[in-house]
Every structure is written in C-alpha cells, then in structure tokens.
Amino acid sequence: MRIVSSKDFKEKELNLLLNRGKADISSIVSAVRQIICDVKEEGDLALLRYTERFDNVRLASTKLKVTNKEIKDAYTKLSKKQISALQKAADNIASFHKEQLRAKWTTQLAEGVTLGQVSRPLASVGVYAPGGKASYPSSVLMCAIPARVAGVEKVVVCSPPSKSGNVNPALLVAADIAGVSEFYRVGGAQAIAAMAYGTGTVQSVDKIVGPGNVYVTAAKIEVNRDVAIDVPAGPSEVLIIADETANASYIAADLLAQAEHDPQAWAILLSTSKTLATNVQNEINNQLKTLSRIDIINSSLQKGGLIVTVQNIKEATELSNMIAPEHLQIQTKAPEEVFSNIKNAGAVFLGSYSPVSFGDYSSGLNHVLPTAGYAKIYSGLSSLDFVKTMNFLQCTRDGYSSLKETAVTVAEMEGFDAHARAVSIREEQQK
C-alpha cells in the first residue's frame, strides 16, 4: 500500500477518486432491455429460460417460489450460534430504524389554519439478494427490516439459485427472521423485471432495493420509470482520518476489511502523522499474510489502496468532504470535534473502538449506503425510504380569511383566474 503526500495526492490521485465507482452500463443496456421486455411479455416462461441460461438451472414454474418447508429446513443447516447472531442483528436493526420514523405532526399557521404532515407506508417492496459465493444474509436484514418497521405489508426477496437449484440457507433464515412475505429463486436482470412488472408467479412491487452486479444495477435504472429504486451501488469504500494518537494495527485491520469486499474496493487513510502512516503500511503487510481472501485484497489495495500524509486535520476533513466516502472512520484525539466538520459521508464511525464491521453486522446501522461520491446528495437506506408523506390543510372560516388575500393576489398575478375564483367564491357565498 503506497504512501503519498497530500500534494501528490491532489495532483495525481484525487481526480480519479472523485470520478470513481460509477457503473458503466452502456455496453449492456441493450441486452438488459431485451430481458426486461421478455419478462414483461412472457412472464414466468422468460424467468425460467433466463434462469437456465445464466444460472445453469432448469426449473419448473412451481419451483420459482421457495416453500415454507424449505425455509424451515434452512434453520437446520445453520448452527444455533449463527441463528442467534442473525436474530440479534435483526433486533438491533429494528430498534435503530424505529427511531427514524416520525409520527403525524401539525402546526397552527394562524388562528383557524392547521397544517401538517402524515406518513403512509408503501404497499410492497422487493429486495434483491445476490446468491452463490456472494450471499449476504446481513443485506437481506438491512433491506427488509426497515421496510417492515415502516409498515410495509408485503416484502419479497429474489435471489438466484445455486447450480443445485437451492437457495443459500442463511439467506432464507435471514429473510424469515426479517418477516419477508415471499422468496423467489430467480436472479439477475430478470428478477428486477419480475418485481417491477410482475409475472404469473411473482407480483409487482412499488420499490426495489438491494445490491447486485452491473446487470442488476442496469435493470434497476431501466425500470425506475415505473417503480422506485434505491441508490445505484458501486464498489465498497472506506476513508479513515487519523492522527498520531491512533492505533496502527486497528487502522490496518479496518483498511484490509474493506479491501476484502471486492478487487474494485477503495481503502484510503488520511493521516497527520508520517510515523503512523509507516506503521500502518507495515501492519498491513503483516496482517495480510493471515487472511484468506489475499488475492482480492491485493488487487483492491493495488488499485484503490492509498495512505496519504496530510498537513493537518483541517486538510483531512476538506479532502474527506470532497471524496464523500461510503464509510468514514475518525480515529483521532477528539473524533467528535472532527465529526462536527464532516458534511458528506454515508456512515461515520467515531473513535478507535467503532469498526465499520459493527455497522455491517451488529450495531443496527444500515449498511446499504451511497458509494462513488453519492453521499454528497443521497443518504443511506432507512425506514423513511419505505414511506411517503402526505401534507394536509384544514381551515376554519377565520382561517380562510387570513389566507384568502394572498392566494387571490398571487393567482391573479399568474393569470389563473379560476384559482382566484375558487378562493373568492367562498367569501361571496358567506355574504
């Protein structure tokens, strides 16, 4: 992992980092559109054909939906410790996301004028869960539980089957714990199309969330004209701000943890201490020898791993706000003070004992976060993503009188005499 000065970083690396991770789907858009079109026209037949083509699994239409017995049997394939961990994670996710919801509120604009807002949950949500070696039961929990907490009645999951035709049992157990309504063994762009438009077996939903490959991402973007989606996901990333008080071994472990996600992942350290930078570099080399995903980590660190020595914390926070990382860790003497100047990050982890892994698995924070700099304009997934709000107004006669003149004047200014008439007629009728 290279060490560079902030001067060299700004001149040679920063522009690449600012333009990182946005999926180029131009070369596959045509193929994805064809898949979506086929699913819309042929329904289950298209799902079965594409499942055989892409997943090498031949299914009957009756096997698309996972049965209750399969879900029950999945519990026998996990240890009690694994089931308990998923349940504990689910409980923490539910607790955190309940705090995000705001009840109905009202305010008195003037005597007799009451206005406010009320939230209503979406009717249905679809969750995409990658299958095979890249199966993430934690992501099922992170996507499904906030929807259920928000009051969504129907939450379905689609995930590609293994070559044997089965679904990863950890995904099934996580989905059951999360209160998922239905689980389908179908993946790829065809799964997104099925959830967007429905088939004979799969019913359409109002919103689709969850990570996936470039075909899944492209399909979500395509169907976004008809259903809501979450933020397009790119490679995972972490940025760490650290001073001389930080622990080099902790930082090295945190960088390596992010690098093991994907060869395209980003792992950046901004340090005010050259000594710490050197120590972290040495720690990475030592710890790397003990890890199983060494090839992925090496690829990641070679492309997206960097240690940058900065002049001071102010420069570090300025760079961090420009980069807008998915995960930001602050390991400094006064992390809260640094945090007060952070404007752009998906999730922030304060202090030496707050690893990103807690956000991924056990604390209850949501790990579905904006990547590729989208943290400048998007938030991480939350319960609020599964509700829509309705504004309301209620006026008495006295309240009507306090608003009528302004409304009539502005309506006439814009040439909408019918709007003005809708207000004035009420005064005329009163007389």
C-alpha positions as CSV (number, residue, x, y, z in Angstrom):
1,M,0.0,0.0,0.0
2,R,1.6,3.2,-1.2
3,I,2.3,6.3,1.0
4,V,2.0,9.7,-0.8
5,S,1.9,13.3,0.3
6,S,-1.3,15.3,0.1
7,K,0.4,17.4,-2.6
8,D,1.0,14.4,-4.8
9,F,-2.4,13.0,-3.9
10,K,-4.2,16.2,-5.1
11,E,-2.1,16.4,-8.3
12,K,-2.2,12.7,-9.3
13,E,-4.9,10.7,-7.5
14,L,-7.7,12.9,-6.4
15,N,-9.4,13.4,-9.7
16,L,-9.5,9.6,-10.2
17,L,-11.0,9.2,-6.8
18,L,-13.6,11.8,-7.4
19,N,-14.8,10.0,-10.5
20,R,-14.7,6.5,-9.0
21,G,-17.1,3.6,-9.0
22,K,-20.0,4.7,-11.2
23,A,-21.0,1.7,-13.2
24,D,-20.7,2.0,-16.9
25,I,-23.8,0.2,-18.2
26,S,-23.7,1.5,-21.8
27,S,-22.4,-1.8,-23.2
28,I,-25.1,-3.9,-21.6
29,V,-28.2,-1.6,-21.8
30,S,-29.5,-3.2,-25.0
31,A,-29.2,-6.8,-23.5
32,V,-30.9,-5.7,-20.3
33,R,-33.7,-4.0,-22.1
34,Q,-34.4,-7.2,-24.0
35,I,-34.5,-9.3,-20.8
36,I,-37.0,-6.8,-19.3
37,C,-39.1,-6.8,-22.4
38,D,-39.2,-10.6,-22.5
39,V,-40.2,-10.8,-18.8
40,K,-43.0,-8.3,-19.4
41,E,-44.3,-10.2,-22.4
42,E,-43.7,-13.8,-21.4
43,G,-43.7,-13.7,-17.6
44,D,-42.7,-17.0,-15.9
45,L,-41.5,-18.5,-19.2
46,A,-38.9,-15.8,-19.6
47,L,-37.8,-16.2,-16.0
48,L,-37.3,-20.0,-16.4
49,R,-35.5,-19.5,-19.7
50,Y,-33.1,-16.9,-18.4
51,T,-32.5,-18.9,-15.2
52,E,-31.4,-21.9,-17.2
53,R,-29.3,-19.7,-19.5
54,F,-27.5,-17.6,-16.8
55,D,-27.6,-19.9,-13.7
56,N,-27.4,-23.3,-15.4
57,V,-30.5,-24.4,-13.5
58,R,-33.6,-25.8,-15.1
59,L,-36.7,-25.1,-13.0
60,A,-40.4,-25.7,-13.3
61,S,-42.6,-22.7,-12.7
62,T,-43.8,-24.3,-9.5
63,K,-40.3,-24.1,-8.2
64,L,-39.8,-20.4,-8.6
65,K,-41.3,-19.7,-5.2
66,V,-39.4,-21.0,-2.2
67,T,-41.7,-23.1,0.0
68,N,-42.3,-22.7,3.8
69,K,-40.8,-26.2,4.3
70,E,-37.6,-25.1,2.5
71,I,-37.4,-22.1,4.8
72,K,-38.0,-24.2,7.9
73,D,-35.4,-26.8,6.7
74,A,-32.8,-23.9,6.2
75,Y,-32.7,-23.4,10.0
76,T,-31.3,-27.0,10.4
77,K,-28.4,-26.1,8.1
78,L,-27.2,-23.2,10.4
79,S,-25.7,-23.5,13.9
80,K,-27.5,-22.2,16.9
81,K,-24.8,-19.5,17.2
82,Q,-25.4,-18.4,13.6
83,I,-29.1,-18.2,14.0
84,S,-28.7,-16.3,17.3
85,A,-26.4,-13.8,15.6
86,L,-28.8,-13.1,12.8
87,Q,-31.6,-12.7,15.3
88,K,-29.6,-10.3,17.5
89,A,-28.5,-8.3,14.4
90,A,-32.2,-8.1,13.3
91,D,-33.3,-6.9,16.7
92,N,-30.7,-4.1,16.7
93,I,-31.6,-3.1,13.1
94,A,-35.3,-2.9,14.1
95,S,-34.5,-0.8,17.2
96,F,-32.4,1.7,15.3
97,H,-34.8,2.1,12.4
98,K,-37.8,2.6,14.6
99,E,-36.2,5.8,15.8
100,Q,-36.1,7.2,12.3
101,L,-39.9,7.3,11.9
102,R,-41.8,10.5,12.8
103,A,-45.4,10.4,13.7
104,K,-48.1,12.7,12.3
105,W,-47.4,16.3,13.1
106,T,-49.4,19.5,12.9
107,T,-48.8,23.2,13.4
108,Q,-51.0,26.3,13.7
109,L,-50.1,28.7,10.9
110,A,-52.6,31.2,12.2
111,E,-55.9,31.2,14.1
112,G,-58.1,28.6,12.3
113,V,-55.3,27.4,10.0
114,T,-54.0,23.9,10.8
115,L,-51.5,22.2,8.5
116,G,-49.3,19.2,8.9
117,Q,-48.0,16.0,7.5
118,V,-48.7,12.3,7.9
119,S,-46.7,9.3,6.6
120,R,-48.1,6.2,5.0
121,P,-46.0,3.1,4.2
122,L,-45.5,1.7,0.7
123,A,-47.7,-1.3,-0.1
124,S,-45.0,-3.6,-1.3
125,V,-41.2,-3.8,-1.6
126,G,-38.8,-6.1,-3.4
127,V,-35.4,-6.9,-2.2
128,Y,-32.6,-8.3,-4.4
129,A,-30.2,-10.6,-2.7
130,P,-27.1,-11.8,-4.6
131,G,-26.6,-15.6,-4.4
132,G,-23.8,-18.1,-4.8
133,K,-20.5,-17.2,-3.2
134,A,-21.6,-13.6,-2.8
135,S,-24.5,-14.3,-0.5
136,Y,-25.1,-11.7,2.2
137,P,-27.8,-12.5,4.8
138,S,-26.9,-9.2,6.5
139,S,-28.1,-7.3,3.4
140,V,-31.4,-9.1,3.5
141,L,-31.8,-7.9,7.1
142,M,-30.7,-4.4,6.2
143,C,-33.2,-4.1,3.3
144,A,-36.2,-6.0,4.6
145,I,-36.4,-4.9,8.3
146,P,-36.6,-1.1,7.7
147,A,-39.4,-1.8,5.3
148,R,-41.3,-3.9,7.8
149,V,-40.6,-1.3,10.5
150,A,-42.1,1.3,8.3
151,G,-45.2,-0.7,8.0
152,V,-44.8,-2.3,4.5
153,E,-47.1,-5.3,4.5
154,K,-45.5,-7.2,1.6
155,V,-41.8,-7.6,1.3
156,V,-40.5,-10.1,-1.2
157,V,-36.9,-11.3,-1.9
158,C,-35.4,-12.5,-5.2
159,S,-32.1,-14.4,-5.2
160,P,-30.5,-16.6,-7.9
161,P,-30.4,-20.4,-7.2
162,S,-27.2,-22.3,-6.9
163,K,-26.4,-24.9,-9.6
164,S,-28.3,-27.5,-7.5
165,G,-31.4,-25.3,-7.6
166,N,-31.3,-24.4,-4.0
167,V,-31.0,-21.1,-2.2
168,N,-28.3,-20.3,0.4
169,P,-29.9,-21.3,3.7
170,A,-28.5,-18.3,5.5
171,L,-30.5,-16.1,3.1
172,L,-33.7,-18.0,3.8
173,V,-33.2,-17.8,7.6
174,A,-32.4,-14.1,7.4
175,A,-35.5,-13.5,5.3
176,D,-37.7,-15.4,7.7
177,I,-36.3,-13.5,10.7
178,A,-36.9,-10.2,8.9
179,G,-40.5,-11.0,8.2
180,V,-40.2,-11.4,4.4
181,S,-43.5,-12.5,2.8
182,E,-42.3,-14.4,-0.2
183,F,-38.9,-15.6,-1.5
184,Y,-38.2,-16.4,-5.2
185,R,-35.3,-18.3,-6.6
186,V,-34.6,-16.0,-9.6
187,G,-31.7,-13.6,-10.1
188,G,-30.2,-11.1,-12.5
189,A,-31.9,-8.5,-14.6
190,Q,-34.9,-10.9,-15.0
191,A,-35.5,-10.8,-11.3
192,I,-35.6,-7.0,-11.3
193,A,-38.1,-7.1,-14.2
194,A,-40.2,-9.6,-12.5
195,M,-40.5,-7.5,-9.3
196,A,-41.1,-4.3,-11.4
197,Y,-43.8,-5.7,-13.7
198,G,-45.0,-9.0,-12.3
199,T,-45.2,-12.5,-13.9
200,G,-47.6,-15.3,-13.4
201,T,-45.8,-16.2,-10.1
202,V,-44.1,-13.0,-9.0
203,Q,-46.3,-10.0,-8.2
204,S,-45.1,-6.5,-8.9
205,V,-43.9,-4.2,-6.1
206,D,-43.7,-0.5,-5.5
207,K,-40.0,-0.2,-4.8
208,I,-36.9,-2.4,-5.4
209,V,-33.8,-2.2,-3.2
210,G,-30.7,-4.3,-2.6
211,P,-27.2,-4.8,-4.1
212,G,-26.3,-6.6,-7.3
213,N,-24.0,-6.9,-10.2
214,V,-23.8,-4.5,-13.1
215,Y,-26.8,-6.2,-14.9
216,V,-28.9,-5.9,-11.8
217,T,-27.9,-2.2,-11.5
218,A,-28.7,-1.5,-15.1
219,A,-32.1,-3.2,-14.8
220,K,-33.0,-1.2,-11.7
221,I,-32.1,2.0,-13.6
222,E,-34.2,0.9,-16.6
223,V,-37.3,0.1,-14.5
224,N,-37.0,3.2,-12.4
225,R,-39.5,4.9,-14.8
226,D,-42.2,2.6,-13.3
227,V,-41.0,1.7,-9.8
228,A,-38.9,3.4,-7.2
229,I,-35.3,2.1,-6.5
230,D,-32.6,2.8,-4.0
231,V,-29.2,4.5,-4.9
232,P,-27.2,2.5,-7.5
233,A,-24.5,0.6,-5.7
234,G,-20.8,0.7,-6.6
235,P,-17.7,-0.9,-5.1
236,S,-17.4,-0.6,-1.3
237,E,-15.1,2.0,0.2
238,V,-13.7,3.4,3.4
239,L,-11.8,6.6,4.2
240,I,-10.1,6.9,7.6
241,I,-8.9,10.2,9.2
242,A,-6.3,9.5,11.8
243,D,-3.8,11.5,13.9
244,E,-0.7,10.4,16.0
245,T,-2.9,9.0,18.7
246,A,-4.5,6.3,16.5
247,N,-3.6,2.6,16.7
248,A,-1.8,1.5,13.6
249,S,-2.9,-2.2,13.9
250,Y,-6.6,-1.2,14.2
251,I,-6.4,1.0,11.1
252,A,-4.6,-1.6,9.1
253,A,-7.3,-4.1,10.0
254,D,-10.1,-1.7,9.0
255,L,-8.5,-1.0,5.7
256,L,-8.0,-4.7,5.0
257,A,-11.6,-5.4,6.0
258,Q,-12.8,-3.0,3.3
259,A,-10.4,-4.3,0.7
260,E,-11.6,-7.9,1.0
261,H,-15.0,-6.9,-0.4
262,D,-14.0,-6.6,-4.0
263,P,-11.0,-6.0,-6.2
264,Q,-12.6,-2.7,-7.1
265,A,-13.0,-1.5,-3.4
266,W,-11.3,1.6,-2.1
267,A,-9.4,1.9,1.2
268,I,-7.9,5.3,1.9
269,L,-6.1,6.6,5.0
270,L,-5.6,10.3,5.6
271,S,-3.0,10.7,8.4
272,T,-1.5,13.8,10.0
273,S,1.4,11.6,11.2
274,K,4.1,10.2,8.9
275,T,5.1,7.8,11.7
276,L,1.6,6.4,11.9
277,A,1.5,6.1,8.1
278,T,4.6,4.0,8.0
279,N,3.4,1.8,10.9
280,V,0.1,1.2,9.2
281,Q,1.9,0.2,6.0
282,N,3.9,-2.3,8.0
283,E,0.9,-3.6,9.8
284,I,-0.9,-4.2,6.5
285,N,1.9,-6.3,5.2
286,N,2.0,-8.4,8.4
287,Q,-1.8,-8.8,8.8
288,L,-2.3,-9.6,5.1
289,K,-0.4,-12.9,5.5
290,T,-3.0,-14.3,7.9
291,L,-6.1,-13.6,5.7
292,S,-7.9,-16.0,3.4
293,R,-9.0,-13.5,0.6
294,I,-5.5,-12.4,0.0
295,D,-5.8,-12.2,-3.9
296,I,-8.9,-10.0,-3.7
297,I,-7.2,-7.8,-1.1
298,N,-4.0,-7.4,-3.1
299,S,-6.0,-6.4,-6.2
300,S,-8.0,-3.9,-4.2
301,L,-5.0,-2.3,-2.5
302,Q,-3.1,-2.1,-5.7
303,K,-5.8,-0.2,-7.4
304,G,-7.7,1.6,-4.6
305,G,-5.5,1.5,-1.6
306,L,-3.6,4.6,-0.5
307,I,-2.1,6.2,2.6
308,V,-2.0,10.0,2.3
309,T,0.0,12.2,4.7
310,V,-1.8,15.4,5.2
311,Q,-0.7,18.7,6.9
312,N,-3.4,18.8,9.5
313,I,-6.9,17.6,10.4
314,K,-8.5,20.6,8.5
315,E,-7.0,19.4,5.3
316,A,-8.1,15.9,6.0
317,T,-11.7,16.9,6.6
318,E,-11.7,19.1,3.4
319,L,-10.5,16.1,1.3
320,S,-13.0,13.8,3.0
321,N,-15.9,16.1,2.2
322,M,-14.7,16.3,-1.4
323,I,-14.5,12.5,-1.7
324,A,-17.8,11.8,0.2
325,P,-16.9,8.2,1.2
326,E,-19.4,5.4,1.8
327,H,-17.8,4.7,5.2
328,L,-15.8,7.3,7.1
329,Q,-13.8,6.4,10.2
330,I,-12.4,9.1,12.5
331,Q,-9.7,7.8,14.8
332,T,-8.3,11.0,16.4
333,K,-7.8,12.5,19.8
334,A,-11.1,14.3,19.5
335,P,-13.3,12.5,17.0
336,E,-16.5,14.4,17.8
337,E,-14.8,17.7,17.0
338,V,-13.7,16.4,13.6
339,F,-17.2,14.9,13.0
340,S,-18.7,18.4,13.5
341,N,-17.0,19.5,10.3
342,I,-18.0,16.5,8.2
343,K,-20.6,17.2,5.6
344,N,-20.6,14.2,3.2
345,A,-20.4,10.6,4.2
346,G,-22.7,7.5,4.1
347,A,-22.0,6.5,7.7
348,V,-19.4,7.8,10.2
349,F,-17.6,5.7,12.8
350,L,-16.1,7.6,15.7
351,G,-13.1,6.5,17.8
352,S,-10.8,3.5,17.8
353,Y,-13.5,1.1,19.0
354,S,-16.1,1.7,16.3
355,P,-15.0,-0.5,13.3
356,V,-17.1,-0.5,10.2
357,S,-17.8,-4.2,10.8
358,F,-20.2,-3.1,13.6
359,G,-22.1,-1.1,11.0
360,D,-22.1,-4.0,8.6
361,Y,-23.3,-6.6,11.1
362,S,-24.3,-5.9,14.7
363,S,-24.9,-2.3,15.7
364,G,-28.2,-1.8,13.8
365,L,-26.9,0.9,11.5
366,N,-27.9,0.3,7.9
367,H,-25.0,-0.8,5.6
368,V,-26.8,0.0,2.4
369,L,-25.0,3.3,1.8
370,P,-24.2,5.7,-1.1
371,T,-20.9,4.9,-2.8
372,A,-19.0,6.7,-5.6
373,G,-19.4,10.1,-4.1
374,Y,-23.2,9.9,-4.0
375,A,-23.0,10.7,-0.3
376,K,-22.9,14.3,-1.4
377,I,-26.6,14.1,-2.4
378,Y,-28.0,10.8,-1.0
379,S,-28.5,9.2,2.4
380,G,-28.1,5.6,3.4
381,L,-31.2,3.3,3.3
382,S,-33.6,4.0,6.2
383,S,-37.2,3.4,7.3
384,L,-38.0,6.7,5.6
385,D,-37.3,5.2,2.2
386,F,-40.3,3.0,2.6
387,V,-42.9,5.6,3.4
388,K,-44.3,8.5,1.5
389,T,-45.7,11.6,3.2
390,M,-49.0,13.5,2.6
391,N,-49.4,17.1,3.5
392,F,-52.8,18.3,4.8
393,L,-54.6,21.6,5.5
394,Q,-57.7,22.4,7.5
395,C,-59.1,25.9,7.7
396,T,-62.0,27.3,9.7
397,R,-63.8,30.4,8.4
398,D,-61.5,32.6,10.4
399,G,-58.5,30.7,9.0
400,Y,-59.8,31.1,5.5
401,S,-59.9,34.9,6.0
402,S,-56.3,35.0,6.9
403,L,-55.1,33.3,3.7
404,K,-57.6,34.5,1.0
405,E,-56.0,37.8,0.0
406,T,-52.5,36.3,-0.5
407,A,-53.9,33.4,-2.6
408,V,-56.1,35.7,-4.8
409,T,-53.3,38.2,-5.4
410,V,-50.7,35.6,-6.4
411,A,-53.2,33.6,-8.6
412,E,-54.2,36.8,-10.5
413,M,-50.6,37.7,-10.9
414,E,-50.0,34.4,-12.7
415,G,-53.1,34.7,-14.8
416,F,-55.1,31.9,-13.1
417,D,-58.4,33.5,-12.6
418,A,-60.1,30.2,-11.8
419,H,-57.7,29.7,-8.9
420,A,-58.6,33.1,-7.6
421,R,-62.3,32.4,-8.1
422,A,-62.0,29.2,-6.1
423,V,-61.0,31.3,-3.2
424,S,-63.3,34.4,-3.6
425,I,-66.4,32.4,-4.2
426,R,-66.3,31.2,-0.6
427,E,-66.4,34.8,0.6
428,E,-69.2,35.7,-1.8
429,Q,-71.3,32.7,-0.6
430,Q,-70.8,33.8,3.0
431,K,-72.2,37.2,2.2
